[in-house]
Amino acid sequence: MPERQAPWPQQLHRLTFGFPVPGGLRTPQGWEVTWRGCAVMGILNVTPDSFSDGGRHLGAAALTQARALRDAGALIIDVGGESTRPGAEPVPAEVELDRVRPVLRALVGEGVLLSVDTRKPEVARAALEAGAHLVNDVSGLRDPQMVQVCAGAGAPACVMHMQGEPRTMQDAPHYADVVAEVHGFLRAQAERVRGAGVPAVLLDPGLGFGKTLEHNLALLRALPDLTAGEWPVLVGASRKGLVGRLADVPDPAQRDPGSVALHLHAARQGAALVRVHAVAEHVQALRVQAALESPPGAAPLQSPA
């Protein structure tokens, strides 16, 4: 459980796995990966239509990019074969698997944790068999089969909040109280998922997934409420529309500076992970911020990877 009394660079986070993983230590509960402060999850989209980098990391380019993310300091590489940008159409499971499975198999033994970004239980199962270590489900493990897949494999899961589904989620998002509803859903799902045997759970408030700009800002301001609990929190604002609107930057590829700013805020509020495109830039910014906020004489924050 994170040490919430300490400054954020010293807060301890952990994920438990039911099988050996890179950087994991054997404990009575399973194999544990621990880190202090805020670590980085690198985004690897092997899709032709993702909003920021669609088509850039296909085939051999995916492996080159994955190794670059690892070398830049990513604790986890999140491999996704289906775009979940607003308005995106779903793709068949076979197509999604054809995209992610070769990448995962090629990255086994590369010394980095691998996540599969999928909503489909059959894709998650095959991805875990191919070498993924955890499942990042934007639909929040609402599908009981997804819970069974993760529990059966001993794989941690990231539970994200999304109102609606990607094709329609930004049509007319509405909440009576966005913070209460999102945090309530995440905590209830985490309890249910853990109770079903999933060894560890990350919570993601789902910025941009069925939320207006004001909803997103309310959730960012309320992060201390979410990170004060027992569940480690992942925040993903990288290159999203809220950055574009706040900074008046229409091109997603030009939104890294604003993304760093939002993720530094998330780290200061106790986030355990930030999910990003620009790994090197985030690792550098987080190290500098950690040094500024660490007690005098404390050792510099090192990458947990």
N, C-alpha and C positions, 0 to 999 in steps of 0.2 A: 504494500500500500504506500503511495507517495507520502513523503514526509512534508506535510503542508505547512508546518511551522517554519521550515527552513526557507531561505531565499531560493528562488526557482532554480538557479544553477546547481544547487545541492539536492534538489528533490529527487528521490529515488523512484524509478519506474521499473516494472518487470513484465515480461510475458512468459507464460509457461506453455510448453509443448509436450505432447505425448510421445515424442520421438526425438532422436538426436538432430540438432540444428547447428549451423555455424555460430560460433561464439557462445553456445549454450553450456551450462554446467549442470551436471546430474544432481538432482535433489530428490527427496522422498516424494515430491509432488510431480516430478517429471524433469525435463530439461528447461532450465531458466536462462533467459537473456535479460540482463539488467543494465540500466544506464542512468546517469544523472542529468538533470536538465532536460532540454528539448532536443530530440534527435530528428533526423530528416528521412522521410520516405520519398524516394525518387520515382517520378512518373515515367513509365515506358509504355506509350500507346502504340500498339502494332495494328493500327486501324488506318483506313484510307480517309476517314472523315471526322477525326477528332477536331475540336474547335480551334486548337492552337497549333498542333504539330501533325495533323493528319497526313499520312503517306510518307513521312520523313524517316520512319524507323521500321522499315519492312525488310525481311530477309536478313542478310549479313549485317546491314546497318543497325538492326536491333541489338545484335550481340556487341557491336562496337559501342553503341550508346549505353548499354547496360554496364559494360566494364568501365566506361567513363564515369557513370553515376557512382559506381562502387568506389572507384579510386578518388572521387571528389569527396567522399565521406558519407554516403548514404548508408544508413543502418539497414534499410529495407528497400528493395526495388519492387514496385507495384506494376505488374504486367497486365494490360487490358486489351481485349480483342473485340470489344463492342463499345462504340461511342455512346456516352450518356449525356451529351450536350443537349440543351433545350431544343426540342423538335426532332431529335434523332429517332429514326426507325429501328426497331429491334432487328437483330440478325439471327439466322438459324444457329442452333448450338454447334452443328458440324463446322460451319464457317468460323465461328468464334474459336473453336478448338484447333482448327487448322492454323489459326494465327498464333495462338499462345503456346500450344504444346511444344513445337520445335524450339522455341526460345527458352522455355523452362528447362527442357532436357539439356540444351546446350550450356545452360548456366549452372547446372548441378556441379558442385565441386569448386565453384568460383569463390567461395568464402563469403557469401552475402545471403541474408535472408530474402526469400522470394515470396511475394504476395500475388495472388491472382484476383483481379478486379472483375467480378462477374456476379450476375443475378441468377444464374442458372445452376441448379444442383448438379446436373450431369456434367457441366463444364467444370465446376469446382471439384467434383470427384476425380475426373480425369486429370485435372491440373495438379492436384495433390499427388496422384500416382506418378505424374511426370516430374515431380520435384518441388512443387510449391510447398511453402511451409505454413502459410495462413491465407485466409479468405477475406477479401474486402468486398462486402455486399452493399451496394447503394440502396437496395430495397429493405435493408435492416433485418435480414433473416426472418422475414414474415412467413416465408415458405417453410413449413415443418420439415420438408425433405432437406433443405439446406442446413438446418440445425442438425439433422441426423448425419449428414455427410461430415460436418465439422466434428461432431462428437465422436463419430465412429473412427475418424482418422486421428483424433487427438490434436486437431489443428485449432489455434486461436482464430477469432473472427472479429472483424470490425463491423459494428452495427451503426449504420448511418440512418439519419432521418431524411425522408423524402416525402413530400406531399404530392400524391398523384404518381405519374410515371413520366420518363423523360420526354416522350412525344408531346405531352400536354401540360407538364408541370408548371410552366410559366404563363399559362393562359390567364389565370385570375387567382393567384395564391391568396388565401384568407385564413386568419386566425383570430380567435377572441383574445388570446394571450399567447403570443408566439413562444416566449421563453418557457412558460409553464407547460405548454403542450409539447414542445420539442424535448425539454429535459425530462418530463414525465414519461414520454414514450421511450426514450433512451434507457432510463433507469429500469423501467418495467421489462423491457426487452432483455437487458443485460441479466437481470435476475432470472428470467425464464430460460435464457440460453445457457447460463451457467448451471441452472438446475437440471437441464437436459444433458449435461455432461461435457459441454464445450469447456476446455481447460482455462481459457483466458479470453477476455473481451475488451476491445477498444470501443470508445464512444466517439461518434462524429456527428456534430450538429447539422451537417449537410448544407453548408452555405451555397446558395444559388440553386438548390434543388427544391423548387416549389416555394420560393421566398422572394419577396420584393427587396429593394435596397434597404428600406427601413427595417424589415424583418432581419436581414443579415446584420445590420448594425446593432440591433437590439441583442442578438445572440452573441456577437463579439463582445459587447459591453458586459454581458451576463456570464462570461466564461468563468469567473471565479466561483460562481455557484455550481457549475458543472465539474470543474476540476477539484473542488473541495471534497468530492466523494471518493469512493474506493476504486473507481474505474479510471484507467488512464484515458486521456482524451486526445484525439487526433483532429487537427484543423486543416482544412484544405481550401485556400482562397486563391491558389496560384493561377494568375492570368485570367481570372473570372470576370464576368461582366460588372460586378460591384466595383472592382478595381478600375475598370474602364470608365464607369460613371463617376466615381469619386475624383479621378484624376484627369478626366476628359481625354482618354486614350482609346480610340476605337480599335486599334490593331492589337489583338491579344498577344502577339509576339513581343510587343513593346511594353508590356505591363509588369516586368520583373521587379523594377524598383518599388512599385506600389505593393506588389505581392510580398516582398521582403518586409516592408513596413507593417503590414497586417500580421504577418507571421511572427515578427518580433513582439508585437502586442500579445499575440496568443501565448508565446513562450513566457513572457513576464507574468501572465495570468495562470501559469501552471500547466499548459499543454505539454503532453509527453512527446508528441510527434507533430510535425507539419509535413503535408504532402505537397511536393513542389516539382516544377519542371527544372528550374535553375539550381541544381544542388550545390555547386561550388560556391555560388554567391550567398546562398542561405547559410551554409556551414561557416563561411567566413564571418557573416554578420552575427550569427548566434554566438560564435566564440568571442567576438569583441564585446557584445552585449553582456555575456556571462562574466567576462573579466571585469567590466565596469561595476557589476552588481554583486560580485563575490566579496567575502570578507577580506580585509588586508592580509596578505601572506598566503592566501589560498592558492593551491596549484591551479594552473590554467586548465580550463575545460578542454578535454580531448574528445575526438570523435569516438563514439561507442562502437563503430564498425570495426 
